[in-house]
């Protein structure tokens, strides 16, 4: 086997060293790495859950805001209609009062004209 550059003793030594290195790494390096990976995985999962909850809460708040906005608009429209109705009523009242006053004044003027014509 020497002719091929293969030494059985060296191979066994390398194999034993590799096995020792594998065991040492598995014992001391892999568990902390796995723990760190699992911790980060859990943190990511928690963050994703939190993000989903926040998104739901955001949608709920947006829906509530739209509902409140619609209610406020409806209330404002009702108030505007009420104000317009009151203004129309007041305007009609003012017009009626003005008509009555003008009619009274016209009657007074007609009486004065009639008196002047009788006296003339």
Secondary structure, DSSP 8 states (H G I E B T S, - for coil): -GGGT--HHHHHHHHHHHHHHHHHIIIIIIHHHHHHHHHHHHHHHHHHHHHHHHHHHHHHHHHHHHHHHHHHHHHHHHHHHHHHHHHHHHHHHHHHHHHHHHHHHHHHHHHHHHHHHHH-
